[in-house]
Amino acid sequence: MYTFKPYKEPVLLSDHLNLGGENPSGDKIELTSHYILRNGKPWLPVMGEFHFSRYNRQYWYEELCKMKAGGITLVSTYIFWIYHEEIEGVFDFSGDNNLRAFILECQRAGLEVVIRIGPWVHGECRNGGFPDWLLKKPYKLRENNPDYLNKARILYEKISEQVQGLFFKDGGNIVAVQLENELTNDAEHLAKLKDMAIACGMIAPIYTVTGWNAAAGAKIPVDEVFPVFGGYCDAPWARHMEPLPPSPHYFFTGLRNDTGIGADLLPAKLGDEGQWRLPYERYPFATCELGGGLHSTHHRRYIVRGMDIYAISLVKLGDGNNLIGYYMYHGGTNKIGQYSTFQESKATGYPNDYPILSYDFQGALSEYGEVAEHYRLLNLLHLFVQDFEELFAPMVKVGAAQNVTRDDTTTLRYAMRTDGKRGFVFVNHYQRRSELENLQDVVIDTGIVTFPPIDVNGEVSFFMPFHMDLKGNMLRYATAQPLCRQDNTYFFAEIPGISAEYQLVDGETFKPVAGLQSVFSVNGASIVTLTWDQARYLRRLDGELYIGDGCDLYRANDKICSVSNGNFNYWHWTGECFENHSIEQPFTAPVYTFEPVEEPPFVPHHTETLHIGGKRKVEWKKITVTGSQGFVEIDYYGDVAHQYADGELVADNFYCGLVWRIPARLLEGRACYLAVSEMRDDFYREF
């Protein structure tokens, strides 16, 4: 029998923050101490990071539509100063740097935006995004001195010029602005940046700052900004090459602050933090950097699995997260500047070496727009919070009666969110790179409802409802995970290894066989139980529900599309049943050949990452590609790979045990050469 600590009525503060705003239509955004309000109702946004300047403008809209199909409602994006003013006084907001065009494409896709304006942003960008010329100035940066503030003000003015008329107050889709990034101990500077952003015309309902630091939290101007947090499944920034202990993010701790994020860049001494404590109780639990993947450094390389990411997001949701934010949700590709490459490296004084071009991050959507497994799994959560946010957001986390230690692999990890009358039980039976013991005949007693015995086996993370209202029918419990609703129909997913069972408060019990035909009705309400695999492909597109038959659907330009080209089937919910349809996207696979060569017929540029740690032997191959659709698969073994086309570096990769996939469109019809440097035992690996 698994029980919970006592429920305590939360103290709800409102109208206490100098935040909030209204648009010309009367749409209003406000903050309480527990959740965000939209038009007076609890609102639970889902935010995904996508860097416009790291992606080809031609594909922005299509990729944004994929993000929306995956349940993203807010797009957050860094504005890298070095991308826009590499040469002092010469600003570039053209092409892939066109911030205004990107925000308008977000609007076209039906997405709202958070602009992360720095001035310093990190993002594994050269100098944290600062231009080289700024670092040569004879004054300190990232603090309140007039010379630095003058330069930062010019940047803010230029950004503001690009986005005028697009803020929420104007009827636009920019709802929040993030100031700086990972500034841990200067509340006065953050306050100054907010004042400066407002003075420059960047007026939004919400101003966010990253809240992590030591256990006390970052020093922030209290009530002036909204602190947001994060959590990753490993630590690419760790300077050693050893495995990490089990991540605490797979436990229901209730802690917001990850003291490890950015630990590579935190000052050695943080001053008088002993006199400071971030007042968490004044703010909703919000995240901006739930790791949507991991970006490999040269000395730490990863293989990210879907459950690595999904389980953390589910745990944070159970812990009280009321703004789900991922970094990165969509990968990208660094640009190369006129005078330097733009990636973070030890050569620029940072602790880590990153690829010159690739910022794939093994995100939900890859550097080239491919779907990862966590894209599908995360959407199970996103569908739920969007349909049940008004019910769910006010619920508070209640912890398990028994705490679980970090090395415990035998005790059930669970928590619930409840309002004292109804709620949802969360269970996580997954720990990255660890095996948890199977648990039989688990009985969970919420103090309100006792669930029937279930077996928790294998790698599963899930949540189950109790006292859930289904159009006037009180569901006592369900041993299935709620997904979404459409009119009077409620959709659930059968949890792997657990048979779906629904019991009403009057004792009537239903045990359907999961599948597309599983619909049953109770007093005007219907319930559909999908298999877990079917639920992975469930999408809401412009208000309608679809399930892809092994394909990932999205809507763009009023057309149902599949992320992968080819012919597929899908099902559309008519209101009574799923109706079968087909989709045809003609596809011709590229044809490519590899031919060993001694040397390329050109002098290759930017070869420094081929020789990290000392001169390495480099093998070359000529690649001939015919056809522009699909991907060229490069199954190589080596340290670092560079792909050149017509003498230009177009792609690179730090080997991590996975087949490297490059879009054929980057190579087709061009003189292509692949360089692979020799492997050494000088990095942490997971293969």
C-alpha positions as CSV (number, residue, x, y, z in Angstrom):
1,M,0.0,0.0,0.0
2,Y,1.5,3.3,-1.1
3,T,0.1,6.4,0.6
4,F,0.8,10.2,0.6
5,K,1.7,13.0,3.0
6,P,-1.3,15.1,4.1
7,Y,-2.8,17.6,1.7
8,K,-2.4,21.2,2.7
9,E,-4.5,24.0,1.2
10,P,-2.1,26.2,-0.7
11,V,-1.7,29.9,-0.1
12,L,-2.5,31.7,-3.3
13,L,-1.1,35.2,-3.9
14,S,-2.4,37.4,-6.7
15,D,-1.8,40.9,-7.9
16,H,1.6,40.9,-6.2
17,L,3.9,40.8,-9.2
18,N,4.7,43.8,-11.4
19,L,3.9,41.6,-14.4
20,G,0.9,41.0,-16.7
21,G,-0.8,42.7,-19.6
22,E,-3.8,43.0,-21.9
23,N,-4.1,43.1,-25.7
24,P,-6.6,45.2,-27.7
25,S,-9.1,42.4,-27.8
26,G,-9.3,42.3,-24.0
27,D,-7.2,39.1,-23.8
28,K,-5.4,39.3,-20.4
29,I,-2.3,37.5,-19.0
30,E,-1.7,37.6,-15.2
31,L,0.3,35.7,-12.7
32,T,-0.6,34.2,-9.3
33,S,1.9,32.6,-7.0
34,H,0.9,29.2,-8.3
35,Y,-0.1,29.4,-11.9
36,I,-0.5,31.8,-14.9
37,L,-3.9,33.2,-15.8
38,R,-5.3,33.7,-19.3
39,N,-8.5,35.7,-19.3
40,G,-9.0,34.8,-15.6
41,K,-8.6,31.1,-16.1
42,P,-5.6,28.9,-15.3
43,W,-3.2,28.6,-18.3
44,L,-0.4,26.0,-18.7
45,P,1.7,26.9,-21.7
46,V,4.2,24.5,-23.4
47,M,7.3,26.2,-24.6
48,G,9.9,24.8,-27.0
49,E,13.3,26.4,-27.9
50,F,14.0,26.9,-31.7
51,H,16.8,29.3,-32.8
52,F,15.7,31.1,-36.0
53,S,19.3,32.1,-36.9
54,R,20.4,28.5,-36.7
55,Y,17.9,27.4,-39.3
56,N,17.3,28.0,-43.0
57,R,14.5,30.6,-43.3
58,Q,13.0,28.7,-46.2
59,Y,11.9,25.9,-43.8
60,W,10.9,28.0,-40.7
61,Y,7.2,27.7,-41.2
62,E,7.2,23.9,-41.9
63,E,9.3,23.3,-38.8
64,L,7.1,25.5,-36.7
65,C,4.0,23.5,-37.8
66,K,5.8,20.4,-36.7
67,M,6.4,22.0,-33.3
68,K,2.7,22.9,-33.0
69,A,1.7,19.4,-33.9
70,G,3.9,18.2,-31.1
71,G,1.9,20.2,-28.6
72,I,4.1,23.3,-28.4
73,T,2.2,26.6,-27.8
74,L,5.1,29.0,-27.2
75,V,8.3,29.2,-29.2
76,S,11.3,30.6,-27.3
77,T,14.3,31.8,-29.3
78,Y,17.7,33.3,-28.4
79,I,18.8,36.5,-30.2
80,F,22.6,36.0,-30.6
81,W,24.3,39.4,-30.5
82,I,27.3,38.1,-32.5
83,Y,25.0,37.0,-35.3
84,H,23.5,40.4,-35.7
85,E,26.5,42.7,-35.1
86,E,29.6,40.7,-35.8
87,I,31.2,44.0,-36.9
88,E,30.7,46.8,-34.5
89,G,28.0,49.2,-35.7
90,V,26.9,47.0,-38.7
91,F,23.6,45.2,-37.9
92,D,22.3,42.3,-39.9
93,F,18.6,41.2,-39.5
94,S,18.4,39.8,-43.1
95,G,18.0,36.3,-44.4
96,D,18.2,33.7,-41.6
97,N,18.8,36.5,-39.1
98,N,15.4,38.1,-39.9
99,L,13.8,38.1,-36.4
100,R,10.6,39.9,-37.5
101,A,10.0,37.4,-40.3
102,F,10.4,34.5,-37.9
103,I,7.9,35.9,-35.4
104,L,5.4,36.4,-38.2
105,E,6.0,32.8,-39.3
106,C,5.2,31.8,-35.7
107,Q,2.0,33.8,-35.9
108,R,1.2,32.1,-39.2
109,A,1.7,28.7,-37.6
110,G,-0.6,29.7,-34.7
111,L,2.2,30.0,-32.1
112,E,3.1,32.6,-29.5
113,V,6.7,33.7,-28.9
114,V,9.2,34.4,-26.1
115,I,12.2,36.4,-27.2
116,R,15.3,35.8,-25.2
117,I,17.1,39.1,-25.8
118,G,20.3,38.7,-23.7
119,P,22.5,40.7,-24.1
120,W,24.5,37.5,-23.0
121,V,22.7,34.3,-23.8
122,H,25.2,31.4,-23.8
123,G,23.4,28.8,-26.0
124,E,26.8,27.2,-26.6
125,C,27.5,30.2,-28.9
126,R,30.9,31.9,-29.2
127,N,31.5,34.2,-26.3
128,G,28.0,33.4,-25.0
129,G,26.7,35.4,-28.0
130,F,28.9,38.5,-27.4
131,P,30.7,39.8,-30.5
132,D,34.5,39.5,-30.4
133,W,34.8,43.3,-30.6
134,L,32.8,43.7,-27.4
135,L,35.2,41.5,-25.4
136,K,38.1,43.9,-26.4
137,K,36.4,46.9,-24.7
138,P,38.2,48.3,-21.7
139,Y,35.2,47.8,-19.3
140,K,33.4,45.0,-17.6
141,L,30.5,43.3,-19.2
142,R,27.2,42.0,-17.8
143,E,26.9,44.7,-15.0
144,N,25.7,48.2,-14.5
145,N,28.4,50.3,-15.9
146,P,27.5,53.1,-18.4
147,D,29.8,52.0,-21.2
148,Y,28.4,48.5,-21.3
149,L,24.8,49.6,-20.8
150,N,25.2,52.0,-23.7
151,K,26.2,49.2,-26.0
152,A,23.5,46.9,-24.7
153,R,20.9,49.7,-25.1
154,I,21.9,50.0,-28.8
155,L,21.3,46.2,-29.2
156,Y,18.0,46.4,-27.4
157,E,16.9,49.4,-29.7
158,K,17.8,47.4,-32.8
159,I,15.9,44.3,-31.6
160,S,12.9,46.5,-30.7
161,E,12.9,48.1,-34.2
162,Q,12.5,44.6,-35.6
163,V,9.6,43.5,-33.4
164,Q,7.5,46.7,-33.1
165,G,3.8,46.0,-33.4
166,L,4.3,42.3,-32.7
167,F,3.9,42.4,-28.9
168,F,0.9,41.1,-27.1
169,K,-0.2,44.6,-26.2
170,D,-0.4,45.4,-29.9
171,G,-2.4,42.3,-30.7
172,G,0.8,40.4,-31.7
173,N,2.2,37.1,-30.5
174,I,5.2,38.1,-28.4
175,V,4.0,37.3,-24.8
176,A,7.3,37.3,-22.9
177,V,10.8,38.6,-22.9
178,Q,13.7,36.8,-21.2
179,L,16.4,39.1,-19.8
180,E,20.0,37.9,-19.8
181,N,20.7,34.3,-19.1
182,E,22.3,32.4,-16.2
183,L,23.1,35.6,-14.3
184,T,23.3,34.3,-10.8
185,N,24.1,37.2,-8.5
186,D,23.2,40.6,-9.8
187,A,19.6,41.6,-9.2
188,E,20.3,45.2,-9.8
189,H,21.6,44.5,-13.3
190,L,18.6,42.4,-14.2
191,A,16.3,45.2,-13.0
192,K,18.2,47.7,-15.1
193,L,17.9,45.5,-18.2
194,K,14.1,45.2,-17.6
195,D,13.8,49.0,-17.4
196,M,16.0,49.4,-20.5
197,A,13.9,46.9,-22.5
198,I,10.7,48.7,-21.6
199,A,12.3,52.1,-22.4
200,C,13.3,50.7,-25.8
201,G,9.7,49.6,-26.5
202,M,9.9,45.9,-25.7
203,I,6.8,45.8,-23.5
204,A,5.4,42.3,-22.7
205,P,3.2,40.8,-20.0
206,I,6.0,38.6,-18.7
207,Y,9.7,39.2,-18.2
208,T,11.6,36.0,-17.3
209,V,15.0,35.3,-15.9
210,T,16.8,32.0,-15.2
211,G,16.5,31.2,-11.6
212,W,19.2,28.6,-11.0
213,N,22.3,29.0,-9.0
214,A,23.2,27.4,-5.7
215,A,20.4,26.0,-3.5
216,A,19.4,29.6,-2.6
217,G,18.5,30.4,-6.2
218,A,19.7,33.2,-8.4
219,K,19.5,36.8,-7.1
220,I,16.7,38.5,-8.9
221,P,14.7,41.7,-8.5
222,V,11.8,40.2,-6.6
223,D,8.3,40.7,-8.0
224,E,9.8,42.4,-11.2
225,V,10.6,39.2,-13.1
226,F,9.5,35.6,-13.3
227,P,12.2,33.0,-12.5
228,V,12.2,29.9,-14.6
229,F,14.2,26.7,-14.1
230,G,15.4,23.6,-15.8
231,G,16.8,20.1,-15.5
232,Y,18.8,17.8,-17.8
233,C,19.2,14.0,-17.9
234,D,23.0,14.4,-17.9
235,A,25.6,17.2,-17.8
236,P,27.5,17.9,-21.1
237,W,29.1,20.8,-19.3
238,A,30.8,18.4,-16.7
239,R,34.5,18.7,-17.1
240,H,35.4,15.1,-16.3
241,M,34.8,11.9,-18.4
242,E,33.1,9.7,-15.8
243,P,29.5,8.6,-15.5
244,L,27.3,10.7,-13.3
245,P,25.4,9.4,-10.4
246,P,21.6,8.8,-10.9
247,S,20.0,12.1,-11.9
248,P,17.7,13.5,-9.2
249,H,15.3,14.7,-12.0
250,Y,13.8,11.2,-12.1
251,F,12.6,11.5,-8.5
252,F,9.6,13.5,-7.2
253,T,11.6,15.9,-5.1
254,G,9.6,19.1,-5.6
255,L,12.8,21.0,-6.1
256,R,12.8,23.6,-8.8
257,N,16.5,24.6,-8.8
258,D,19.1,22.5,-10.6
259,T,22.4,23.6,-9.1
260,G,24.3,21.9,-11.8
261,I,23.0,23.8,-14.9
262,G,25.8,26.1,-16.1
263,A,28.1,24.9,-13.4
264,D,30.9,25.2,-15.9
265,L,30.4,28.9,-16.0
266,L,29.4,29.9,-12.5
267,P,31.9,32.0,-10.6
268,A,33.9,30.1,-8.0
269,K,32.6,32.3,-5.2
270,L,29.1,33.7,-5.4
271,G,29.5,36.3,-2.6
272,D,26.9,36.7,0.2
273,E,24.4,34.1,-1.1
274,G,24.1,33.0,2.5
275,Q,21.9,36.1,3.1
276,W,19.8,35.4,0.1
277,R,16.9,33.0,-0.7
278,L,14.8,33.2,-3.8
279,P,11.2,33.5,-2.7
280,Y,9.9,30.5,-4.6
281,E,6.5,30.8,-2.9
282,R,5.8,34.0,-4.8
283,Y,6.0,32.4,-8.2
284,P,4.6,29.5,-10.2
285,F,6.9,26.5,-10.8
286,A,8.0,27.2,-14.4
287,T,10.7,25.7,-16.6
288,C,12.5,27.0,-19.6
289,E,15.2,24.4,-19.8
290,L,13.9,20.9,-19.3
291,G,16.5,19.2,-21.4
292,G,14.8,18.4,-24.7
293,G,17.9,16.4,-25.5
294,L,21.6,16.6,-24.8
295,H,24.3,18.3,-26.9
296,S,27.5,16.3,-27.0
297,T,30.8,18.0,-26.2
298,H,34.0,16.7,-27.5
299,H,34.8,15.0,-24.1
300,R,31.2,13.9,-23.2
301,R,29.0,12.2,-25.8
302,Y,25.5,10.8,-25.5
303,I,22.8,8.7,-27.0
304,V,19.4,10.2,-25.9
305,R,16.4,7.9,-25.7
306,G,12.8,9.0,-25.7
307,M,12.2,7.9,-22.1
308,D,15.2,10.0,-21.0
309,I,13.3,13.1,-21.8
310,Y,9.7,12.1,-21.3
311,A,10.2,10.7,-17.8
312,I,11.8,14.0,-16.6
313,S,9.0,16.1,-18.0
314,L,6.4,13.8,-16.4
315,V,8.2,14.0,-13.1
316,K,8.3,17.8,-13.2
317,L,4.6,17.9,-14.1
318,G,3.9,15.8,-11.0
319,D,6.1,18.0,-9.0
320,G,4.0,21.1,-9.8
321,N,5.4,22.4,-13.1
322,N,2.9,24.9,-14.5
323,L,4.9,26.1,-17.5
324,I,6.6,23.4,-19.5
325,G,9.7,24.6,-21.3
326,Y,12.2,22.6,-23.3
327,Y,15.8,23.4,-24.4
328,M,16.3,22.5,-27.1
329,Y,13.0,21.3,-28.6
330,H,14.3,21.8,-32.2
331,G,17.9,21.5,-33.2
332,G,19.8,23.7,-35.6
333,T,23.0,24.5,-37.4
334,N,25.5,27.2,-36.4
335,K,26.5,29.8,-38.9
336,I,30.2,30.7,-39.7
337,G,30.9,34.4,-39.4
338,Q,33.2,36.6,-41.5
339,Y,36.0,36.3,-39.0
340,S,35.4,33.2,-37.0
341,T,33.2,30.2,-36.4
342,F,30.3,30.8,-33.9
343,Q,30.4,27.8,-31.7
344,E,31.6,27.6,-28.1
345,S,35.1,26.2,-27.7
346,K,38.1,26.0,-25.5
347,A,39.8,28.4,-27.9
348,T,37.4,31.1,-26.9
349,G,38.0,30.5,-23.2
350,Y,35.2,28.2,-22.5
351,P,35.5,24.8,-20.8
352,N,33.9,22.8,-23.7
353,D,34.5,22.1,-27.3
354,Y,31.4,21.8,-29.5
355,P,31.0,21.0,-33.2
356,I,31.5,24.0,-35.5
357,L,28.1,23.6,-37.2
358,S,25.9,21.0,-35.6
359,Y,23.6,22.1,-32.8
360,D,21.4,19.1,-33.2
361,F,21.0,18.6,-29.4
362,Q,19.3,15.2,-30.1
363,G,16.1,17.3,-29.6
364,A,12.5,16.3,-30.2
365,L,13.0,17.6,-33.7
366,S,16.5,17.2,-35.0
367,E,18.9,19.6,-36.7
368,Y,17.2,18.7,-40.0
369,G,13.6,18.4,-38.8
370,E,13.4,14.7,-38.2
371,V,11.2,13.3,-35.4
372,A,12.8,11.7,-32.3
373,E,10.9,9.3,-30.0
374,H,10.5,11.9,-27.3
375,Y,8.6,14.1,-29.7
376,R,5.9,11.5,-29.7
377,L,6.0,10.7,-26.0
378,L,6.1,14.4,-24.8
379,N,3.0,15.1,-26.8
380,L,1.1,12.7,-24.6
381,L,1.6,15.2,-21.8
382,H,1.1,18.3,-24.0
383,L,-2.3,17.1,-25.2
384,F,-3.4,16.6,-21.6
385,V,-2.3,19.9,-20.2
386,Q,-3.9,21.9,-23.0
387,D,-7.3,20.3,-22.6
388,F,-7.3,20.1,-18.8
389,E,-5.2,23.1,-17.8
390,E,-8.0,24.9,-15.9
391,L,-8.6,21.8,-13.8
392,F,-4.9,20.7,-13.4
393,A,-2.9,23.9,-13.0
394,P,-4.4,24.8,-9.6
395,M,-3.7,21.4,-8.2
396,V,-0.7,21.2,-5.9
397,K,1.9,18.5,-5.5
398,V,1.5,16.1,-2.6
399,G,4.5,13.8,-2.0
400,A,4.7,10.2,-1.2
401,A,4.6,9.2,2.4
402,Q,8.0,7.5,2.0
403,N,10.9,9.3,0.5
404,V,13.2,7.6,-2.0
405,T,16.9,7.9,-1.8
406,R,19.1,8.5,-4.8
407,D,20.5,5.0,-5.0
408,D,17.2,3.2,-4.3
409,T,16.1,1.1,-7.2
410,T,13.4,-1.0,-5.4
411,T,10.9,1.6,-4.0
412,L,8.1,3.0,-6.1
413,R,8.6,6.6,-7.1
414,Y,5.3,8.4,-7.1
415,A,3.5,11.7,-6.2
416,M,0.1,13.3,-6.9
417,R,-1.4,16.6,-7.8
418,T,-4.7,17.3,-6.2
419,D,-7.1,20.0,-5.0
420,G,-8.0,17.8,-2.0
421,K,-11.0,16.3,-3.7
422,R,-9.7,14.9,-7.0
423,G,-6.4,14.6,-8.8
424,F,-3.8,12.6,-10.7
425,V,-1.3,10.1,-9.4
426,F,2.1,10.2,-11.1
427,V,4.5,7.2,-11.2
428,N,8.0,7.1,-12.7
429,H,9.6,3.8,-13.1
430,Y,12.5,4.9,-15.2
431,Q,16.1,6.1,-14.4
432,R,18.5,6.9,-17.2
433,R,21.2,4.3,-17.5
434,S,19.9,2.4,-14.5
435,E,17.5,-0.6,-14.1
436,L,14.7,-0.3,-11.6
437,E,13.3,-3.5,-9.9
438,N,9.8,-4.6,-11.2
439,L,7.0,-4.1,-8.6
440,Q,4.0,-6.4,-8.4
441,D,0.6,-5.8,-6.9
442,V,1.1,-2.1,-6.3
443,V,-1.8,-0.5,-4.5
444,I,-1.9,3.3,-4.4
445,D,-4.2,5.0,-1.8
446,T,-4.6,8.7,-2.3
447,G,-6.6,9.1,0.9
448,I,-9.7,9.7,-1.3
449,V,-9.5,6.8,-3.7
450,T,-7.7,3.5,-3.6
451,F,-6.6,2.2,-6.9
452,P,-6.8,-1.5,-7.7
453,P,-3.5,-3.5,-7.7
454,I,-1.2,-2.9,-10.7
455,D,2.1,-4.2,-11.8
456,V,4.8,-1.6,-12.5
457,N,7.3,-3.4,-14.8
458,G,10.0,-2.3,-17.2
459,E,10.6,1.3,-18.3
460,V,7.3,3.1,-17.7
461,S,6.3,6.6,-16.6
462,F,2.6,7.4,-16.3
463,F,-0.2,9.2,-14.5
464,M,-3.7,8.1,-13.6
465,P,-6.8,10.2,-12.6
466,F,-9.1,9.9,-9.6
467,H,-12.5,11.6,-9.1
468,M,-12.3,13.0,-12.7
469,D,-15.5,14.5,-14.0
470,L,-16.5,13.2,-17.4
471,K,-19.4,15.4,-18.4
472,G,-21.3,14.8,-15.2
473,N,-20.1,11.2,-14.8
474,M,-17.7,11.0,-11.8
475,L,-14.9,8.6,-12.7
476,R,-13.7,7.1,-9.4
477,Y,-10.4,6.0,-11.0
478,A,-8.9,4.9,-14.2
479,T,-5.8,2.7,-14.6
480,A,-5.1,4.4,-17.9
481,Q,-3.4,7.7,-18.7
482,P,-5.8,10.6,-19.8
483,L,-4.8,12.2,-23.1
484,C,-7.4,14.7,-24.2
485,R,-11.0,15.3,-24.9
486,Q,-13.0,16.2,-28.0
487,D,-16.6,17.4,-27.3
488,N,-18.1,14.7,-25.1
489,T,-15.4,12.1,-25.9
490,Y,-12.5,11.5,-23.6
491,F,-9.3,9.8,-24.9
492,F,-7.0,7.7,-22.7
493,A,-3.8,5.6,-23.4
494,E,-3.4,2.1,-22.1
495,I,-0.2,2.2,-20.0
496,P,2.3,-0.5,-21.0
497,G,1.9,-3.6,-18.8
498,I,-1.3,-2.3,-17.1
499,S,-4.8,-3.2,-18.3
500,A,-7.1,-0.2,-18.6
501,E,-9.9,-0.2,-16.1
502,Y,-12.5,2.5,-15.4
503,Q,-14.7,2.6,-12.4
504,L,-17.4,5.2,-11.7
505,V,-18.3,6.3,-8.2
506,D,-21.4,4.1,-8.3
507,G,-19.2,1.0,-8.7
508,E,-19.8,0.4,-12.4
509,T,-16.6,-0.9,-14.0
510,F,-15.4,-1.1,-17.6
511,K,-12.5,-3.0,-18.9
512,P,-12.2,-2.2,-22.7
513,V,-9.8,-3.8,-25.1
514,A,-7.6,-0.9,-26.2
515,G,-7.7,0.1,-29.8
516,L,-9.4,2.4,-32.3
517,Q,-12.7,0.6,-31.8
518,S,-12.6,0.7,-28.0
519,V,-15.2,3.5,-27.6
520,F,-17.9,3.0,-24.9
521,S,-20.5,5.5,-23.6
522,V,-21.7,6.4,-20.2
523,N,-24.7,8.8,-19.8
524,G,-23.8,11.1,-22.7
525,A,-20.0,10.8,-22.4
526,S,-17.8,8.5,-24.4
527,I,-14.4,7.0,-23.6
528,V,-11.8,5.8,-26.1
529,T,-8.8,3.8,-25.0
530,L,-5.9,3.8,-27.4
531,T,-2.9,1.5,-27.2
532,W,0.3,3.2,-26.1
533,D,1.6,2.9,-29.7
534,Q,-1.5,4.5,-31.2
535,A,-1.3,7.4,-28.6
536,R,2.3,8.1,-29.7
537,Y,0.9,9.1,-33.1
538,L,-2.1,11.0,-31.8
539,R,-2.1,14.7,-33.0
540,R,-4.5,17.6,-32.6
541,L,-4.3,19.6,-35.8
542,D,-6.4,22.8,-36.0
543,G,-8.8,21.4,-33.4
544,E,-9.3,18.0,-35.0
545,L,-7.8,14.7,-33.8
546,Y,-5.7,12.4,-36.1
547,I,-3.7,9.3,-35.6
548,G,-0.9,8.4,-38.0
549,D,-0.3,4.8,-39.0
550,G,3.3,4.8,-38.1
551,C,3.8,8.4,-39.4
552,D,4.1,11.7,-37.7
553,L,1.4,14.1,-38.9
554,Y,1.3,17.8,-39.0
555,R,-0.7,20.5,-40.8
556,A,0.9,23.1,-43.0
557,N,-0.8,25.4,-45.5
558,D,-4.2,23.8,-44.7
559,K,-2.9,20.4,-45.7
560,I,-2.3,17.2,-43.6
561,C,1.3,16.2,-44.1
562,S,3.7,13.5,-42.8
563,V,7.2,14.4,-41.5
564,S,8.6,11.5,-43.5
565,N,7.9,11.4,-47.2
566,G,6.1,8.5,-48.7
567,N,2.6,6.9,-48.7
568,F,0.8,6.5,-45.4
569,N,-2.5,5.8,-43.8
570,Y,-4.0,7.9,-41.0
571,W,-7.3,8.0,-39.0
572,H,-9.4,11.1,-38.4
573,W,-11.8,11.2,-35.4
574,T,-15.3,12.1,-36.8
575,G,-16.9,12.6,-33.4
576,E,-18.2,9.0,-33.3
577,C,-15.4,6.9,-34.7
578,F,-12.0,6.9,-36.4
579,E,-12.2,7.2,-40.2
580,N,-9.4,5.9,-42.4
581,H,-7.6,8.2,-44.9
582,S,-4.4,8.0,-46.9
583,I,-1.7,10.5,-47.6
584,E,0.7,10.5,-50.6
585,Q,3.9,12.4,-50.6
586,P,6.0,11.1,-53.6
587,F,9.4,10.1,-52.5
588,T,12.5,8.9,-54.4
589,A,15.4,7.8,-52.2
590,P,18.7,9.3,-53.0
591,V,21.4,7.2,-54.5
592,Y,25.0,7.8,-53.2
593,T,28.4,6.2,-53.4
594,F,31.6,6.4,-51.3
595,E,35.1,6.3,-52.9
596,P,38.3,6.5,-50.8
597,V,40.7,9.3,-51.8
598,E,44.1,10.3,-50.4
599,E,43.3,14.0,-50.2
600,P,40.5,16.3,-51.4
601,P,41.2,18.5,-54.5
602,F,40.9,21.6,-52.3
603,V,42.3,23.1,-49.1
604,P,39.7,22.3,-46.4
605,H,38.7,25.1,-44.1
606,H,37.8,25.0,-40.4
607,T,39.6,21.7,-39.7
608,E,40.4,22.5,-36.1
609,T,37.8,20.2,-34.6
610,L,39.3,17.3,-36.5
611,H,42.4,17.6,-34.4
612,I,41.1,18.4,-30.9
613,G,43.6,17.0,-28.4
614,G,46.4,16.9,-30.9
615,K,47.1,16.1,-34.5
616,R,45.0,13.1,-35.7
617,K,45.1,11.0,-38.8
618,V,42.2,12.0,-41.2
619,E,40.7,9.7,-43.8
620,W,38.9,11.2,-46.8
621,K,36.1,9.8,-49.0
622,K,34.5,11.3,-52.1
623,I,30.7,11.1,-52.0
624,T,28.5,11.2,-55.1
625,V,24.9,11.9,-54.4
626,T,22.0,11.7,-56.9
627,G,18.6,12.9,-55.8
628,S,17.6,15.7,-53.3
629,Q,15.0,13.9,-51.2
630,G,15.6,12.0,-48.0
631,F,18.9,11.5,-46.3
632,V,22.4,10.3,-47.0
633,E,23.4,7.9,-44.2
634,I,27.0,7.9,-43.1
635,D,27.8,4.9,-40.9
636,Y,31.4,5.9,-39.9
637,Y,33.7,5.2,-37.0
638,G,36.0,7.9,-35.9
639,D,36.3,10.9,-33.6
640,V,34.9,13.8,-35.7
641,A,33.4,13.9,-39.2
642,H,33.3,16.9,-41.5
643,Q,31.2,17.0,-44.7
644,Y,32.3,19.4,-47.4
645,A,30.4,20.3,-50.5
646,D,32.1,22.4,-53.3
647,G,34.9,23.1,-50.7
648,E,32.4,24.4,-48.1
649,L,31.9,22.8,-44.7
650,V,28.2,22.0,-44.7
651,A,27.8,19.6,-41.8
652,D,29.8,18.1,-39.0
653,N,29.4,15.5,-36.3
654,F,31.1,14.3,-33.1
655,Y,30.8,10.5,-33.2
656,C,28.5,9.0,-30.6
657,G,27.6,5.6,-32.0
658,L,24.7,6.6,-34.1
659,V,24.5,6.7,-37.9
660,W,24.9,10.2,-39.2
661,R,22.1,11.4,-41.4
662,I,22.6,14.4,-43.7
663,P,19.9,15.8,-46.0
664,A,20.6,14.8,-49.6
665,R,19.6,18.4,-50.7
666,L,22.8,19.7,-49.1
667,L,25.0,17.4,-51.2
668,E,23.2,16.5,-54.4
669,G,25.0,17.7,-57.6
670,R,28.0,19.0,-55.6
671,A,31.6,17.9,-55.3
672,C,31.3,16.2,-51.8
673,Y,34.1,15.0,-49.6
674,L,33.9,13.4,-46.2
675,A,36.7,13.8,-43.6
676,V,36.9,11.5,-40.5
677,S,39.5,11.9,-37.9
678,E,40.9,8.9,-35.9
679,M,39.3,7.7,-32.8
680,R,41.0,8.0,-29.4
681,D,40.0,7.0,-25.9
682,D,39.7,10.6,-24.7
683,F,36.0,11.1,-24.0
684,Y,33.0,9.8,-22.0
685,R,30.9,7.6,-24.2
686,E,27.6,5.7,-24.1
687,F,28.3,3.2,-26.9
